[in-house]
Amino acid sequence: MQVDKNWTPTIVAFCCNWCSYAGADLSGNNRLSYPANVKIIRIPCSCRLNPMFILRAFQRGADGVILCGCHPGDCHYTTGNYYARRRMTLLFSMLDYLGIEKERTRVEWVSAAEGAKFAATMNEFVEAVTALGENKRLEDFRCKQ
């Protein structure tokens, strides 16, 4: 199998508005670096992420998807992250059934004060997805340029 040296993975990060997005902002303010190929999508709460959005991201060419939300018990909407955790557990089993490696998806709890944790998590996730290689399983070739 040939490995493309110029290939960089496309990572989609769904971040909770109240904690994780603020953590990403703090990492930028503190000049902590994480790869530029991480595309952040701000969502109101981690429970508002429809699992179909993750499947659609994979279909549109994402190589990895990460959901970042508030720590359990610290959600702005009280119990939102508990619902997200249950929903993501079911999604992980469905992705396993579809043949997508479990290392391509991840859930991480990052608060607004954890900018360093956000940057470290993104760097670690990009490394893991890069080691897996390009995602071809759900890709829609019509979406490629």
DSSP file (Angstrom, degrees, kcal/mol; ACC not computed):
  #  RESIDUE AA STRUCTURE BP1 BP2  ACC     N-H-->O    O-->H-N    N-H-->O    O-->H-N    TCO  KAPPA ALPHA  PHI   PSI    X-CA   Y-CA   Z-CA
    1    1 A M              0   0    0      0, 0.0     2,-0.3     0, 0.0     0, 0.0   0.000 360.0 360.0 360.0 127.6    0.0    0.0    0.0
    2    2 A Q        -     0   0    0      1,-0.0     2,-0.5     2,-0.0     0, 0.0  -0.639 360.0-148.5 -85.2 139.5    1.4    3.4   -1.0
    3    3 A V        -     0   0    0     -2,-0.3     2,-0.6   130,-0.0     3,-0.0  -0.933  12.5-133.2-109.7 126.9    1.3    6.2    1.5
    4    4 A D    >   -     0   0    0     -2,-0.5     3,-0.8     1,-0.2   129,-0.0  -0.686  11.2-160.2 -79.8 118.7    0.9    9.7    0.1
    5    5 A K  T 3  S+     0   0    0     -2,-0.6    -1,-0.2     1,-0.2    -2,-0.0   0.771  89.6  51.6 -71.3 -25.9    3.4   12.0    1.9
    6    6 A N  T 3  S+     0   0    0     -3,-0.0    -1,-0.2     2,-0.0     2,-0.2   0.511  84.3 112.6 -89.5  -4.8    1.5   15.2    1.1
    7    7 A W    <   -     0   0    0     -3,-0.8   126,-0.0   123,-0.0    -4,-0.0  -0.486  42.2-176.6 -73.9 133.7   -1.8   13.9    2.4
    8    8 A T        -     0   0    0     -2,-0.2     2,-0.0    29,-0.0    -2,-0.0  -0.993  28.1-114.1-125.9 139.0   -3.2   15.6    5.5
    9    9 A P        -     0   0    0      0, 0.0     2,-0.6     0, 0.0    53,-0.1  -0.345  18.5-128.4 -72.7 151.2   -6.4   14.5    7.1
   10   10 A T        -     0   0    0     51,-0.3    53,-2.9    28,-0.1    54,-1.4  -0.898  29.1-168.6 -97.2 121.0   -9.6   16.6    7.2
   11   11 A I  E     -ab  38  64A   0     26,-2.1    28,-3.3    -2,-0.6     2,-0.5  -0.935  10.3-159.3-115.6 131.3  -10.9   16.8   10.7
   12   12 A V  E     -ab  39  65A   0     52,-2.4    54,-2.5    -2,-0.4     2,-0.6  -0.949   8.2-166.9-109.5 125.6  -14.3   18.1   11.7
   13   13 A A  E     -ab  40  66A   0     26,-3.1    28,-3.2    -2,-0.5     2,-0.7  -0.951   7.7-158.9-116.2 115.1  -14.6   19.3   15.3
   14   14 A F  E     -ab  41  67A   0     52,-2.7    54,-3.1    -2,-0.6     2,-0.4  -0.845  21.4-169.3 -90.4 117.4  -18.1   19.9   16.6
   15   15 A C  E     -ab  42  68A   0     26,-2.6    28,-2.7    -2,-0.7    54,-0.2  -0.924  23.6-119.0-119.9 132.8  -17.6   22.2   19.7
   16   16 A C  E   > -a   43   0A   0     52,-1.9     5,-3.0    -2,-0.4     6,-0.4  -0.410  23.3-132.4 -61.8 136.0  -20.1   23.2   22.3
   17   17 A N  T   5S+     0   0    0     26,-2.0     5,-0.2     1,-0.2    -1,-0.1   0.860  99.0  46.3 -60.2 -39.3  -20.6   27.0   22.4
   18   18 A W  T   5S+     0   0    0     26,-0.5    -1,-0.2     3,-0.1    94,-0.1   0.805 130.3   3.8 -84.0 -30.9  -20.3   27.4   26.1
   19   19 A C  T  >5S+     0   0    0     92,-0.1     4,-2.3    49,-0.1     5,-0.2   0.747 127.7  39.3-119.5 -63.7  -17.2   25.4   26.9
   20   20 A S  H  >5S+     0   0    0      1,-0.2     4,-2.3     2,-0.2    -3,-0.2   0.877 116.3  49.1 -67.7 -39.6  -15.3   23.7   24.1
   21   21 A Y  H  ><S+     0   0    0     -5,-3.0     4,-2.0     1,-0.2    -1,-0.2   0.896 113.2  48.6 -65.7 -38.0  -15.5   26.6   21.6
   22   22 A A  H  > S+     0   0    0     -6,-0.4     4,-2.4    -5,-0.2    -2,-0.2   0.852 109.2  53.8 -67.8 -34.1  -14.4   28.9   24.4
   23   23 A G  H  X S+     0   0    0     -4,-2.3     4,-2.1     2,-0.2    -2,-0.2   0.881 108.0  49.4 -64.7 -38.8  -11.5   26.5   25.1
   24   24 A A  H  X S+     0   0    0     -4,-2.3     4,-1.7     2,-0.2    -2,-0.2   0.895 111.0  50.0 -65.4 -39.7  -10.5   26.6   21.4
   25   25 A D  H  X S+     0   0    0     -4,-2.0     4,-2.4     1,-0.2    -2,-0.2   0.904 109.9  50.6 -64.0 -41.8  -10.6   30.4   21.6
   26   26 A L  H  X S+     0   0    0     -4,-2.4     4,-2.2     2,-0.2    -2,-0.2   0.877 106.8  53.9 -65.1 -37.8   -8.4   30.3   24.8
   27   27 A S  H  <>S+     0   0    0     -4,-2.1     5,-3.0     1,-0.2    -1,-0.2   0.885 110.6  47.5 -65.0 -36.1   -5.9   28.1   23.1
   28   28 A G  H ><5S+     0   0    0     -4,-1.7     3,-1.3     3,-0.2    -2,-0.2   0.900 110.5  51.0 -68.5 -40.8   -5.7   30.6   20.3
   29   29 A N  H 3<5S+     0   0    0     -4,-2.4    -2,-0.2     1,-0.3    -1,-0.2   0.845 111.0  48.7 -64.8 -33.3   -5.3   33.5   22.7
   30   30 A N  T 3<5S-     0   0    0     -4,-2.2    -1,-0.3    -5,-0.2    -2,-0.2   0.358 115.1-119.3 -87.0   5.9   -2.5   31.6   24.5
   31   31 A R  T < 5 +     0   0    0     -3,-1.3     2,-0.4     1,-0.2    -3,-0.2   0.824  57.8 156.4  58.4  36.1   -0.8   31.0   21.1
   32   32 A L      < -     0   0    0     -5,-3.0     2,-0.3    -6,-0.2    -1,-0.2  -0.776  34.4-135.5 -87.8 134.9   -1.1   27.2   21.5
   33   33 A S        +     0   0    0     -2,-0.4    90,-0.1    -3,-0.1    -5,-0.0  -0.702  30.1 166.4-102.0 145.0   -1.0   25.5   18.1
   34   34 A Y        -     0   0    0     -2,-0.3     4,-0.1    88,-0.1    86,-0.1  -0.946  52.2 -70.4-141.5 158.9   -3.1   22.7   16.7
   35   35 A P    >   -     0   0    0      0, 0.0     3,-1.2     0, 0.0    91,-0.0  -0.091  32.4-134.5 -57.9 145.6   -3.3   21.7   13.0
   36   36 A A  T 3  S+     0   0    0      1,-0.3    -3,-0.0     3,-0.0     0, 0.0   0.618  98.0  75.3 -73.9 -13.2   -5.0   24.0   10.6
   37   37 A N  T 3  S+     0   0    0      2,-0.1   -26,-2.1   -27,-0.0     2,-0.7   0.375  70.2 102.1 -83.3   7.1   -6.8   21.1    9.0
   38   38 A V  E <   -a   11   0A   0     -3,-1.2     2,-0.7   -28,-0.2   -26,-0.2  -0.832  61.3-159.3 -89.0 114.9   -9.2   21.0   12.0
   39   39 A K  E     -a   12   0A   0    -28,-3.3   -26,-3.1    -2,-0.7     2,-0.4  -0.867   7.2-150.4 -99.8 115.7  -12.4   22.6   11.0
   40   40 A I  E     -a   13   0A   0     -2,-0.7     2,-0.5   -28,-0.2   -26,-0.2  -0.724  11.3-169.9 -92.7 131.4  -14.4   23.8   14.0
   41   41 A I  E     -a   14   0A   0    -28,-3.2   -26,-2.6    -2,-0.4     2,-0.4  -0.983  18.0-140.0-118.4 120.0  -18.2   23.9   13.8
   42   42 A R  E     -a   15   0A   0     -2,-0.5   -26,-0.2   -28,-0.2   -28,-0.1  -0.651  22.4-178.5 -83.7 131.0  -19.8   25.7   16.8
   43   43 A I  E     -a   16   0A   0    -28,-2.7   -26,-2.0    -2,-0.4   -22,-0.2  -0.916  35.7-119.7-123.7 152.9  -23.0   24.1   18.1
   44   44 A P  S    S-     0   0    0      0, 0.0   -26,-0.5     0, 0.0     2,-0.3   0.884  92.7  -8.5 -61.1 -39.1  -25.2   25.4   21.0
   45   45 A C    >   -     0   0    0    -29,-0.1     3,-1.7   -28,-0.1     4,-0.2  -0.982  67.9-112.9-155.3 152.9  -24.7   22.2   23.1
   46   46 A S  G >  S+     0   0    0     -2,-0.3     3,-1.2     1,-0.3    35,-0.1   0.793 115.5  62.0 -62.2 -26.0  -23.2   18.8   22.5
   47   47 A C  G 3  S+     0   0    0      1,-0.2    -1,-0.3    -3,-0.0    34,-0.0   0.678  91.9  66.8 -73.7 -14.6  -26.7   17.3   22.8
   48   48 A R  G <  S+     0   0    0     -3,-1.7     2,-0.8     2,-0.1    -1,-0.2   0.513  73.9 108.0 -82.4  -3.9  -27.8   19.2   19.7
   49   49 A L    <   -     0   0    0     -3,-1.2    -6,-0.0    -4,-0.2    -3,-0.0  -0.655  63.3-147.8 -79.4 112.7  -25.5   17.3   17.5
   50   50 A N    >>  -     0   0    0     -2,-0.8     3,-2.3     1,-0.1     4,-0.7  -0.653  14.8-131.8 -75.4 129.6  -27.5   15.0   15.3
   51   51 A P  H 3> S+     0   0    0      0, 0.0     4,-1.8     0, 0.0     3,-0.5   0.763 105.4  69.1 -56.0 -23.7  -25.6   11.8   14.6
   52   52 A M  H 3> S+     0   0    0      1,-0.2     4,-2.6     2,-0.2     5,-0.2   0.799  89.6  62.8 -64.2 -27.1  -26.5   12.2   10.9
   53   53 A F  H <> S+     0   0    0     -3,-2.3     4,-2.0     2,-0.2    -1,-0.2   0.875 103.6  48.2 -64.3 -36.2  -24.2   15.3   10.9
   54   54 A I  H  X S+     0   0    0     -4,-0.7     4,-2.2    -3,-0.5    -2,-0.2   0.919 112.1  47.8 -70.4 -43.4  -21.2   13.0   11.7
   55   55 A L  H  X S+     0   0    0     -4,-1.8     4,-2.2     1,-0.2    -2,-0.2   0.899 112.1  50.7 -62.3 -39.2  -22.2   10.5    9.0
   56   56 A R  H  X S+     0   0    0     -4,-2.6     4,-2.3     2,-0.2    -2,-0.2   0.875 106.9  54.2 -66.5 -37.0  -22.6   13.4    6.5
   57   57 A A  H  <>S+     0   0    0     -4,-2.0     5,-2.7     2,-0.2    -2,-0.2   0.927 110.4  46.1 -62.6 -43.8  -19.2   14.7    7.5
   58   58 A F  H ><5S+     0   0    0     -4,-2.2     3,-1.3     1,-0.2    -2,-0.2   0.897 112.0  51.8 -63.6 -39.1  -17.7   11.3    6.6
   59   59 A Q  H 3<5S+     0   0    0     -4,-2.2    81,-2.4     1,-0.3    -2,-0.2   0.871 106.8  53.7 -65.1 -36.1  -19.7   11.2    3.4
   60   60 A R  T 3<5S-     0   0    0     -4,-2.3    -1,-0.3    79,-0.2    -2,-0.2   0.359 132.6 -85.1 -84.4   6.7  -18.4   14.6    2.4
   61   61 A G  T < 5S+     0   0    0     -3,-1.3   -51,-0.3     1,-0.3    -3,-0.2   0.537  73.3 150.8 109.9   6.8  -14.8   13.6    2.9
   62   62 A A      < -     0   0    0     -5,-2.7    -1,-0.3    -6,-0.2   -51,-0.2  -0.486  30.0-162.0 -70.5 141.4  -13.9   14.0    6.5
   63   63 A D  S    S+     0   0    0    -53,-2.9     2,-0.3     1,-0.3   -52,-0.2   0.642  75.4  12.1 -95.7 -18.4  -11.2   11.6    7.7
   64   64 A G  E     -b   11   0A   0    -54,-1.4   -52,-2.4    -7,-0.1     2,-0.4  -0.979  61.1-159.7-157.1 147.0  -12.0   12.1   11.4
   65   65 A V  E     -bc  12 105A   0     39,-2.8    41,-1.3    -2,-0.3     2,-0.4  -0.998   9.3-173.3-132.7 131.7  -14.8   13.7   13.5
   66   66 A I  E     -bc  13 106A   0    -54,-2.5   -52,-2.7    -2,-0.4     2,-0.5  -0.979  11.9-153.0-126.7 138.5  -14.5   14.8   17.1
   67   67 A L  E     -bc  14 107A   0     39,-2.7    41,-2.8    -2,-0.4     2,-0.5  -0.950  13.5-170.8-108.9 123.0  -17.3   16.1   19.4
   68   68 A C  E     +bc  15 108A   0    -54,-3.1   -52,-1.9    -2,-0.5     2,-0.2  -0.960  17.3 153.1-116.3 130.2  -16.2   18.4   22.2
   69   69 A G  E     - c   0 109A   0     39,-1.9    41,-2.3    -2,-0.5   -24,-0.0  -0.798  45.6 -64.6-141.9-177.3  -18.6   19.4   25.0
   70   70 A C        -     0   0    0     -2,-0.2     5,-0.2    39,-0.2    41,-0.1  -0.300  63.0 -90.4 -68.7 156.8  -18.8   20.5   28.6
   71   71 A H    >   -     0   0    0      3,-0.2     3,-2.5     1,-0.1    10,-0.1  -0.413  56.3 -88.1 -64.6 144.8  -17.7   18.2   31.3
   72   72 A P  T 3  S+     0   0    0      0, 0.0    -1,-0.1     0, 0.0     7,-0.1  -0.326 118.8  22.3 -56.3 132.7  -20.6   16.0   32.6
   73   73 A G  T 3  S+     0   0    0      5,-0.3    -2,-0.1    -3,-0.1     6,-0.1   0.347 113.1  75.6  89.8  -5.3  -22.4   17.8   35.4
   74   74 A D    <   +     0   0    0     -3,-2.5    -3,-0.2     3,-0.0     2,-0.1   0.109  61.7 136.7-123.3  19.9  -21.1   21.2   34.1
   75   75 A C  B >   -D   78   0B   0      3,-0.6     3,-1.6    -5,-0.2   -30,-0.0  -0.439  56.4-136.6 -74.2 140.5  -23.4   21.6   31.1
   76   76 A H  T 3  S+     0   0    0      1,-0.3    -1,-0.1    -2,-0.1   -31,-0.1   0.810 110.2  47.1 -62.8 -29.7  -24.9   25.0   30.5
   77   77 A Y  T 3  S-     0   0    0      1,-0.1     2,-2.2     0, 0.0    -1,-0.3  -0.043 112.5-122.9-103.8  29.9  -28.2   23.2   29.7
   78   78 A T  B <  S+D   75   0B   0     -3,-1.6    -3,-0.6     1,-0.2    -5,-0.3  -0.395  94.0  17.8  70.4 -67.2  -28.0   21.0   32.8
   79   79 A T  S >> S+     0   0    0     -2,-2.2     4,-1.5     1,-0.1     3,-0.7   0.204  86.3 113.4-121.8  15.8  -28.1   17.5   31.2
   80   80 A G  H 3> S+     0   0    0      1,-0.2     4,-2.1     2,-0.2     5,-0.1   0.883  77.2  51.6 -58.8 -42.5  -27.2   18.0   27.6
   81   81 A N  H 3> S+     0   0    0      1,-0.2     4,-2.2     2,-0.2    -1,-0.2   0.762 103.3  59.3 -72.0 -21.7  -23.9   16.2   27.6
   82   82 A Y  H <> S+     0   0    0     -3,-0.7     4,-1.9     2,-0.2    -1,-0.2   0.913 108.0  45.9 -67.7 -41.7  -25.5   13.1   29.2
   83   83 A Y  H  X S+     0   0    0     -4,-1.5     4,-2.5     2,-0.2    -2,-0.2   0.906 112.4  51.4 -64.4 -41.0  -27.8   12.9   26.2
   84   84 A A  H  X S+     0   0    0     -4,-2.1     4,-2.7     1,-0.2     5,-0.2   0.900 107.5  52.7 -63.3 -40.4  -24.9   13.4   23.9
   85   85 A R  H  X S+     0   0    0     -4,-2.2     4,-1.7     2,-0.2    -1,-0.2   0.914 111.8  45.4 -63.1 -42.7  -22.8   10.7   25.6
   86   86 A R  H  X S+     0   0    0     -4,-1.9     4,-1.7     2,-0.2    -2,-0.2   0.923 113.8  49.2 -65.2 -43.8  -25.7    8.2   25.1
   87   87 A R  H  X S+     0   0    0     -4,-2.5     4,-2.0     1,-0.2    -2,-0.2   0.893 111.0  49.5 -63.4 -40.9  -26.3    9.2   21.5
   88   88 A M  H  X S+     0   0    0     -4,-2.7     4,-2.6     2,-0.2    -1,-0.2   0.840 105.1  57.8 -70.3 -32.4  -22.6    8.9   20.7
   89   89 A T  H  X S+     0   0    0     -4,-1.7     4,-1.5     2,-0.2    -1,-0.2   0.921 109.4  45.3 -61.6 -43.1  -22.3    5.5   22.2
   90   90 A L  H  X S+     0   0    0     -4,-1.7     4,-1.7     1,-0.2    -2,-0.2   0.888 111.8  52.4 -66.2 -38.8  -25.1    4.3   19.9
   91   91 A L  H  X S+     0   0    0     -4,-2.0     4,-2.8     1,-0.2     5,-0.2   0.891 104.4  56.5 -65.0 -38.9  -23.4    6.0   16.9
   92   92 A F  H  X S+     0   0    0     -4,-2.6     4,-2.0     1,-0.2    -1,-0.2   0.897 107.4  48.2 -60.2 -39.9  -20.1    4.3   17.7
   93   93 A S  H  X S+     0   0    0     -4,-1.5     4,-1.7     2,-0.2    -1,-0.2   0.864 112.0  50.0 -68.7 -33.5  -21.7    0.9   17.5
   94   94 A M  H  X S+     0   0    0     -4,-1.7     4,-1.8     2,-0.2    -2,-0.2   0.905 109.7  49.8 -70.0 -40.5  -23.3    1.9   14.2
   95   95 A L  H  X>S+     0   0    0     -4,-2.8     5,-2.6     1,-0.2     4,-0.8   0.871 108.6  53.8 -64.8 -35.8  -20.0    3.1   12.8
   96   96 A D  H ><5S+     0   0    0     -4,-2.0     3,-0.7    -5,-0.2    -1,-0.2   0.904 107.6  50.5 -62.2 -41.2  -18.5   -0.2   13.8
   97   97 A Y  H 3<5S+     0   0    0     -4,-1.7    -2,-0.2     1,-0.2    -1,-0.2   0.859 109.1  51.7 -64.1 -35.9  -21.2   -2.0   11.9
   98   98 A L  H 3<5S-     0   0    0     -4,-1.8    -1,-0.2     2,-0.1    -2,-0.2   0.597 119.7-111.0 -78.1 -10.7  -20.5    0.2    8.8
   99   99 A G  T <<5 +     0   0    0     -4,-0.8     2,-0.5    -3,-0.7    -3,-0.2   0.641  68.2 142.8  92.3  15.1  -16.8   -0.7    9.0
  100  100 A I      < -     0   0    0     -5,-2.6    -1,-0.3    -6,-0.1    -2,-0.1  -0.778  57.7-109.8 -90.9 131.3  -15.4    2.7   10.1
  101  101 A E    >   -     0   0    0     -2,-0.5     3,-1.7     1,-0.1     4,-0.2  -0.291  17.3-132.3 -60.8 139.4  -12.6    2.5   12.5
  102  102 A K  G >  S+     0   0    0      1,-0.3     3,-1.1     2,-0.2    -1,-0.1   0.712 102.6  70.0 -68.2 -18.5  -13.5    3.7   16.0
  103  103 A E  G 3  S+     0   0    0      1,-0.2    -1,-0.3    25,-0.1    29,-0.1   0.618  86.0  69.0 -73.1 -11.3  -10.3    5.8   16.2
  104  104 A R  G <  S+     0   0    0     -3,-1.7   -39,-2.8   -40,-0.1     2,-0.3   0.633 100.8  49.3 -81.7 -13.9  -11.9    8.1   13.5
  105  105 A T  E <   +c   65   0A   0     -3,-1.1     2,-0.3    -4,-0.2   -39,-0.2  -0.935  66.7 170.0-125.0 150.5  -14.5    9.4   16.0
  106  106 A R  E     -c   66   0A   0    -41,-1.3   -39,-2.7    -2,-0.3     2,-0.4  -0.994  24.5-147.4-157.0 150.0  -14.0   10.7   19.5
  107  107 A V  E     +c   67   0A   0     -2,-0.3     2,-0.4   -41,-0.2   -39,-0.2  -0.991  23.9 177.0-120.1 131.2  -15.9   12.5   22.3
  108  108 A E  E     -c   68   0A   0    -41,-2.8   -39,-1.9    -2,-0.4     2,-0.7  -0.998  24.9-139.8-138.2 138.4  -13.9   14.8   24.5
  109  109 A W  E     +c   69   0A   0     -2,-0.4     2,-0.4   -41,-0.2   -39,-0.2  -0.877  30.0 169.2-100.2 116.8  -15.0   17.0   27.4
  110  110 A V        -     0   0    0    -41,-2.3   -87,-0.2    -2,-0.7     2,-0.1  -0.992  19.1-149.9-131.9 124.5  -13.2   20.3   27.4
  111  111 A S    >   -     0   0    0     -2,-0.4     3,-1.5   -41,-0.1     7,-0.1  -0.362  33.0-102.3 -88.3 173.3  -14.1   23.3   29.5
  112  112 A A  T 3  S+     0   0    0      1,-0.3   -86,-0.2   -94,-0.1     3,-0.2   0.734 121.2  53.6 -66.3 -23.1  -13.7   27.0   28.7
  113  113 A A  T 3  S+     0   0    0      1,-0.2     2,-0.5     2,-0.1     3,-0.3   0.398  90.0  82.1 -92.2   2.4  -10.6   27.2   30.9
  114  114 A E    <>  +     0   0    0     -3,-1.5     4,-2.0     1,-0.2    -1,-0.2  -0.455  41.4 141.4-109.4  59.3   -8.8   24.2   29.3
  115  115 A G  H  > S+     0   0    0     -2,-0.5     4,-2.2     1,-0.2    -1,-0.2   0.885  75.9  51.9 -64.4 -39.1   -7.2   25.8   26.2
  116  116 A A  H  > S+     0   0    0     -3,-0.3     4,-2.4     1,-0.2    -1,-0.2   0.886 109.2  50.2 -65.7 -38.2   -4.1   23.7   26.6
  117  117 A K  H  > S+     0   0    0      2,-0.2     4,-2.7     1,-0.2    -1,-0.2   0.887 108.8  52.8 -66.5 -38.2   -6.2   20.5   26.8
  118  118 A F  H  X S+     0   0    0     -4,-2.0     4,-2.4     2,-0.2    -2,-0.2   0.950 111.8  44.4 -62.0 -48.9   -8.1   21.5   23.6
  119  119 A A  H  X S+     0   0    0     -4,-2.2     4,-2.4     1,-0.2    -2,-0.2   0.917 115.2  48.2 -63.1 -43.1   -4.9   22.0   21.7
  120  120 A A  H  X S+     0   0    0     -4,-2.4     4,-2.4     1,-0.2    -1,-0.2   0.900 111.3  50.8 -64.3 -40.3   -3.3   18.8   23.0
  121  121 A T  H  X S+     0   0    0     -4,-2.7     4,-2.6     2,-0.2    -2,-0.2   0.919 111.6  47.1 -63.5 -44.3   -6.5   16.8   22.2
  122  122 A M  H  X S+     0   0    0     -4,-2.4     4,-2.5     2,-0.2     5,-0.2   0.914 112.6  49.3 -65.3 -42.5   -6.6   18.1   18.6
  123  123 A N  H  X S+     0   0    0     -4,-2.4     4,-2.0    -5,-0.2    -2,-0.2   0.923 113.9  46.0 -61.6 -43.6   -2.9   17.4   18.1
  124  124 A E  H  X S+     0   0    0     -4,-2.4     4,-2.1     2,-0.2    -2,-0.2   0.905 113.2  49.3 -65.7 -42.2   -3.3   13.9   19.4
  125  125 A F  H  X S+     0   0    0     -4,-2.6     4,-2.4     2,-0.2     5,-0.2   0.905 110.1  50.3 -66.4 -41.4   -6.5   13.2   17.4
  126  126 A V  H  X S+     0   0    0     -4,-2.5     4,-2.5     1,-0.2    -1,-0.2   0.903 110.2  51.2 -63.6 -40.5   -4.9   14.4   14.1
  127  127 A E  H  X S+     0   0    0     -4,-2.0     4,-2.0    -5,-0.2    -2,-0.2   0.922 110.8  48.4 -60.2 -44.3   -1.9   12.2   14.8
  128  128 A A  H  X S+     0   0    0     -4,-2.1     4,-1.1     1,-0.2    -2,-0.2   0.905 114.0  45.2 -64.8 -41.9   -4.2    9.2   15.3
  129  129 A V  H  X S+     0   0    0     -4,-2.4     4,-1.4     1,-0.2    -1,-0.2   0.866 110.0  55.1 -71.4 -35.7   -6.2    9.8   12.2
  130  130 A T  H  < S+     0   0    0     -4,-2.5     3,-0.2     1,-0.2    -1,-0.2   0.893 105.4  53.3 -62.5 -38.9   -3.1   10.5   10.1
  131  131 A A  H  < S+     0   0    0     -4,-2.0    -1,-0.2     1,-0.2    -2,-0.2   0.818 106.6  53.2 -65.6 -29.6   -1.8    7.0   11.2
  132  132 A L  H  < S-     0   0    0     -4,-1.1    -1,-0.2     1,-0.2    -2,-0.2   0.807 104.0-143.4 -74.6 -29.0   -5.0    5.5   10.0
  133  133 A G     <  -     0   0    0     -4,-1.4    -1,-0.2    -3,-0.2    -2,-0.1  -0.403  43.2 -16.2  92.8-174.0   -4.8    7.0    6.5
  134  134 A E        -     0   0    0     -2,-0.1     2,-0.6     1,-0.1   -72,-0.1  -0.356  65.0-122.2 -69.9 141.1   -7.4    8.3    4.2
  135  135 A N        +     0   0    0    -74,-0.2    -1,-0.1     1,-0.1   -71,-0.1  -0.748  41.4 158.3 -86.3 118.5  -11.1    7.4    4.9
  136  136 A K        +     0   0    0     -2,-0.6    -1,-0.1     2,-0.1    -2,-0.0   0.417  48.9  90.8-114.4  -3.2  -12.6    5.7    1.9
  137  137 A R  S    S+     0   0    0      1,-0.2   -37,-0.1   -38,-0.1   -78,-0.0   0.946 103.9  11.3 -68.6 -54.0  -15.5    3.9    3.6
  138  138 A L  S    S+     0   0    0    -80,-0.1    -1,-0.2     2,-0.1    -2,-0.1   0.321  92.1 137.3-106.0   8.0  -18.4    6.3    3.4
  139  139 A E        -     0   0    0      1,-0.1     2,-0.7   -79,-0.1   -80,-0.2  -0.273  47.2-144.2 -64.7 136.2  -16.8    8.8    1.0
  140  140 A D    >   -     0   0    0    -81,-2.4     3,-1.9   -82,-0.2     4,-0.3  -0.896   5.9-156.8 -98.1 111.5  -19.0   10.2   -1.8
  141  141 A F  G >  S+     0   0    0     -2,-0.7     3,-0.8     1,-0.3    -1,-0.1   0.654  87.5  70.6 -69.2 -14.4  -16.8   10.6   -4.8
  142  142 A R  G 3  S+     0   0    0      1,-0.2    -1,-0.3     3,-0.0   -82,-0.1   0.743  92.9  58.7 -69.6 -21.4  -19.1   13.2   -6.3
  143  143 A C  G <  S+     0   0    0     -3,-1.9    -1,-0.2   -84,-0.2    -2,-0.2   0.577  86.1  97.2 -85.3  -9.8  -18.0   15.6   -3.5
  144  144 A K    <         0   0    0     -3,-0.8   -83,-0.0    -4,-0.3   -84,-0.0  -0.457 360.0 360.0 -77.9 152.9  -14.3   15.5   -4.5
  145  145 A Q              0   0    0     -2,-0.1    -1,-0.1     0, 0.0    -3,-0.0   0.440 360.0 360.0 -88.6 360.0  -12.8   18.2   -6.7
